[in-house]
Amino acid sequence: MQGTRDYNQLLSLDWLRLPNEQDRRSLLEFTRGALFSLTAGGDSSPGPLHALRVRRLFARLGTPDLCEKGLKLLALLREAEPLFGGFWLPTPFRVVEIENIPVFIGAVPSVHSLLDNARHVGLSRILTSEVARQFPRQSIETWMGIAGAGREAIVASFVKQHSSSAVAATSMANIEFLSVSAGTARTRRQFIWGELAAATLVSEKIAVCRQLCGGQYRYFSVGIRAGRVDSEASISNSFLRLLFGIAHQNGTPITATVQSGPEITAVSIAERLPIEEYRLALLVSTEIGRNAYATTFVLPTYFAATFLGQLVKLGCNTEIRK
């Protein structure tokens, strides 16, 4: 790799012998190195790169199928963006601050001299203040991709869209209606799908529905009158973000259970996070565990305030447990 020291300092030789997508850090490092080696060089900015060229490097390991997963991981961290036609573009190097801690964002191998021995926490790379000064800053909200309407505005937009675009309902076979329970992350899911035709937003007489079509769910809204469906409309909002907003507005916010210590904080939540909040969780977590009841994100306590703050903005209720 150009401009790097010993690349294997952070890329496990065991992983190179037997690549494993569950080892996110090694997968990310190899994908960064592949992208960097194929785009770096010269004085010009990196240009678009076709995924097939990256795939060839993975093929040398005998795992070409991991290419897509590695690029997806880069995209989740906003270090590269997919373009049309299978092309990918590395994003500009920059820093986001989390609790005044500078975290580097960019598709460059971690051993590159540019980062000057960055400290690794999970998938994040923490820079010294001196090194961080050379990079532009990006707000955490802009990096996450949530700079825009808050939860109340998202719900209001959903109601307005349904009112303006609803048409007579067509095939309502095999549809399920969403309800939001007051459960907790340790006992059960709070988003419940059932066959009872009940409004999700009672005051607006609007329900959120899903219907299995060709092996995939389509999600839409319906109007409820006298316990029956009389209209339907498509949903253009970020679906999971909308559901968290509806749960909060209904007085049954999704619960995030928090166990905090002096060094490590664990946050458990039963429902899948929107991509924007999951992006932050992926960056700051040292461990992500899943069971039948919840996903638990384990992160350094010094990152916890920012992560929990974003969950509260999303509409979650935080429950502190000892």
C-alpha positions in Angstrom: 0.0 0.0 0.0 1.4 3.4 -0.9 2.6 5.6 1.9 2.0 3.0 4.7 4.2 1.4 7.3 3.7 -2.3 8.0 0.1 -2.9 7.0 -0.1 -6.1 9.0 0.2 -4.2 12.2 -3.6 -3.7 12.1 -4.6 -6.3 9.6 -4.4 -9.7 11.3 -2.4 -12.4 9.4 -5.0 -14.9 10.7 -7.7 -12.9 8.9 -5.7 -12.8 5.7 -5.3 -16.6 5.8 -9.0 -17.1 6.5 -11.0 -13.9 5.9 -14.1 -13.5 8.1 -16.8 -10.9 7.7 -17.6 -11.0 11.4 -14.2 -9.4 12.1 -15.4 -6.0 11.0 -12.1 -4.3 11.9 -10.0 -6.5 9.7 -12.6 -6.5 6.9 -12.7 -2.7 7.0 -8.9 -2.4 7.0 -8.5 -4.6 4.0 -11.2 -2.7 2.1 -9.7 0.6 3.0 -6.3 -0.6 1.8 -7.7 -1.9 -1.4 -9.6 1.3 -2.2 -6.6 3.4 -1.2 -4.1 1.5 -3.2 -6.2 1.7 -6.3 -7.1 5.4 -6.0 -4.1 7.1 -4.3 -1.1 8.5 -6.2 -0.4 11.7 -8.0 -1.5 15.2 -7.1 -5.1 14.9 -8.2 -8.0 13.9 -6.0 -9.1 10.3 -6.0 -11.6 9.6 -8.8 -14.4 7.0 -9.1 -13.3 3.4 -8.9 -15.3 0.4 -10.2 -16.0 -2.3 -7.6 -14.7 -5.0 -10.0 -11.2 -3.7 -9.4 -11.6 -4.0 -5.6 -13.2 -7.4 -6.1 -10.1 -8.7 -7.8 -8.0 -7.9 -4.7 -10.5 -9.9 -2.6 -10.4 -12.7 -5.2 -6.7 -13.1 -4.5 -7.7 -14.0 -0.9 -10.2 -16.5 -2.3 -13.2 -14.5 -1.0 -14.5 -12.2 -3.8 -18.0 -12.2 -2.2 -16.6 -10.3 0.8 -15.9 -7.3 -1.5 -19.5 -6.2 -1.4 -19.7 -6.5 2.4 -16.4 -4.5 2.8 -17.6 -1.7 0.5 -20.9 -1.6 2.4 -19.0 -1.2 5.6 -17.1 1.7 4.2 -20.3 3.3 3.0 -21.9 2.9 6.5 -18.9 4.8 8.0 -19.2 7.4 5.1 -15.7 6.8 4.0 -16.8 5.9 0.4 -20.0 6.4 -1.5 -21.6 4.2 -4.2 -22.2 5.8 -7.6 -24.1 4.6 -10.6 -22.9 1.7 -12.7 -20.9 -0.1 -9.9 -18.5 2.8 -9.3 -17.4 3.9 -5.8 -15.9 7.2 -4.7 -13.7 7.7 -1.6 -15.0 10.7 0.4 -12.8 13.6 1.5 -10.7 13.0 4.7 -12.3 14.8 7.6 -12.8 14.7 11.4 -16.0 14.4 13.4 -15.9 15.3 17.1 -17.6 13.1 19.7 -17.5 14.6 23.1 -14.6 16.8 21.9 -12.7 13.8 20.8 -11.5 14.0 17.1 -12.4 10.9 15.2 -11.0 10.5 11.7 -13.2 9.6 8.7 -11.6 8.5 5.5 -10.7 5.5 3.4 -7.0 5.4 4.3 -5.3 2.4 6.0 -4.8 3.0 9.8 -1.1 2.6 9.6 -0.7 5.4 7.0 1.7 8.1 8.2 -1.1 10.6 7.7 -2.8 9.4 10.8 0.3 9.4 13.0 -0.4 6.4 15.2 -4.1 7.0 15.7 -5.7 5.3 18.8 -8.2 2.7 17.9 -11.5 2.3 19.7 -13.9 -0.2 18.0 -14.0 1.0 14.4 -13.2 4.6 15.3 -9.7 6.1 14.9 -9.0 8.8 17.4 -6.4 11.4 16.4 -4.2 13.6 18.5 -5.3 17.3 18.6 -2.2 18.2 16.6 -2.9 15.7 13.8 -6.6 16.5 13.8 -6.0 20.2 13.0 -5.0 19.4 9.4 -8.4 18.0 8.5 -11.8 19.8 8.0 -14.5 19.3 10.6 -17.9 17.8 10.0 -20.7 17.8 12.5 -21.8 14.5 13.9 -25.3 15.0 12.7 -24.2 15.8 9.1 -21.9 12.7 9.1 -24.8 10.6 10.4 -27.1 12.0 7.7 -29.8 13.4 10.0 -29.4 17.1 9.5 -33.0 17.9 8.8 -36.5 17.5 10.2 -37.0 16.3 13.8 -39.3 13.5 14.9 -42.4 15.7 15.3 -41.9 17.1 11.8 -41.4 13.6 10.3 -44.7 12.4 11.8 -46.5 15.5 10.7 -45.2 15.1 7.2 -46.3 11.5 7.2 -49.9 12.5 8.2 -50.0 15.3 5.6 -48.7 12.9 2.9 -51.4 10.4 3.6 -54.1 13.0 3.6 -53.0 14.4 0.3 -52.2 11.2 -1.6 -54.4 8.4 -0.2 -56.5 6.6 -2.8 -59.1 3.9 -2.5 -57.7 0.7 -1.0 -57.1 -2.1 -3.5 -56.0 -5.6 -2.5 -55.9 -5.8 1.3 -55.2 -9.6 1.5 -52.4 -10.7 3.9 -51.8 -7.3 5.4 -50.6 -6.7 8.9 -51.1 -3.6 11.1 -48.5 -2.0 13.3 -49.1 -1.4 17.0 -46.6 -0.1 19.5 -46.5 -1.7 23.0 -45.1 -0.3 26.2 -42.6 -3.2 26.6 -39.0 -2.9 27.5 -35.8 -4.0 25.6 -35.3 -6.9 28.0 -38.8 -8.4 27.8 -40.2 -8.0 24.3 -40.3 -6.1 21.0 -42.3 -2.9 21.1 -43.2 -2.8 17.4 -45.9 -5.5 17.0 -47.5 -6.6 13.7 -50.9 -8.2 13.8 -54.1 -8.8 11.8 -56.3 -6.5 13.8 -57.3 -3.4 11.7 -56.4 -0.8 14.3 -55.0 2.7 13.8 -51.4 3.3 14.7 -52.1 7.1 15.0 -55.5 7.0 16.7 -56.2 10.7 16.6 -55.5 10.7 12.8 -57.2 7.3 12.1 -54.2 6.2 10.2 -52.5 2.8 10.4 -49.0 1.7 9.3 -49.2 -1.6 7.4 -47.1 -4.1 5.7 -48.0 -6.7 3.0 -45.9 -9.6 1.8 -45.5 -9.4 -1.9 -43.2 -11.7 -3.9 -41.2 -12.6 -0.8 -40.7 -9.0 0.3 -42.7 -6.6 2.5 -44.1 -3.4 1.1 -44.9 -0.8 3.7 -47.7 1.7 3.4 -50.3 3.7 5.3 -54.1 3.2 5.4 -57.0 5.1 6.6 -59.2 3.4 9.2 -63.0 4.1 9.3 -65.4 2.1 11.5 -62.7 -0.5 12.0 -62.2 -1.1 8.3 -59.6 0.0 5.7 -60.9 2.6 3.3 -57.8 4.2 1.7 -54.1 3.7 1.3 -51.0 5.7 0.5 -47.3 5.1 0.0 -44.7 6.0 2.7 -41.9 8.2 1.5 -40.4 9.0 4.9 -37.4 7.1 6.4 -39.5 4.2 7.6 -37.7 3.2 10.8 -37.3 6.9 11.8 -41.0 7.4 11.3 -41.8 4.4 13.5 -39.7 5.7 16.3 -41.4 9.1 16.0 -44.9 7.6 16.0 -44.0 5.5 19.1 -42.8 8.7 20.9 -45.9 10.7 19.8 -48.2 7.9 21.1 -46.6 8.0 24.5 -45.0 4.6 24.2 -41.4 5.5 23.2 -39.0 2.8 22.4 -36.9 1.9 25.5 -33.1 1.9 25.4 -31.8 0.1 28.5 -28.5 1.6 29.8 -25.9 0.0 32.1 -23.1 2.5 32.7 -19.8 2.0 34.4 -16.7 4.3 34.8 -15.1 2.9 31.6 -17.8 0.9 29.7 -21.4 1.6 28.9 -23.8 -1.0 27.5 -27.0 0.1 25.7 -29.6 -2.5 24.8 -32.5 -1.8 22.5 -35.1 -4.3 21.1 -35.9 -2.6 17.8 -33.6 -2.1 14.9 -32.1 1.4 14.7 -32.5 3.6 11.6 -29.3 3.5 9.5 -28.2 6.9 10.8 -28.1 5.9 14.4 -26.7 2.5 13.6 -23.9 4.3 11.7 -22.9 6.0 15.0 -23.3 2.9 17.0 -21.0 1.0 14.6 -18.4 3.7 14.8 -18.2 3.9 18.6 -19.0 0.4 19.8 -16.3 -2.0 20.9 -18.7 -4.8 20.7 -22.2 -5.4 19.3 -24.1 -8.4 20.6 -27.5 -9.7 19.6 -29.9 -12.2 21.2 -33.6 -13.0 20.9 -34.6 -9.9 22.8 -32.3 -7.0 22.0 -29.2 -5.7 20.4 -26.6 -4.5 22.9 -24.0 -1.9 22.0 -20.9 -1.8 24.2 -19.0 1.4 24.0 -16.5 3.5 26.0 -18.4 5.7 28.6 -16.7 8.8 27.2 -18.7 8.2 24.0 -21.9 7.4 25.7 -23.4 10.8 26.1 -23.4 11.5 22.4 -24.8 8.2 21.5 -27.6 8.4 24.1 -28.3 11.9 23.1 -29.0 10.9 19.5 -31.3 8.1 20.7 -33.3 10.6 22.7 -33.6 12.9 19.7 -34.8 9.8 17.7 -37.6 9.4 20.3 -36.2 6.8 22.6 -36.7 6.6 26.4 -33.6 5.7 28.3 -33.9 3.4 31.3 -30.8 3.3 33.6 -30.1 -0.1 35.2 -27.4 -0.9 37.7 
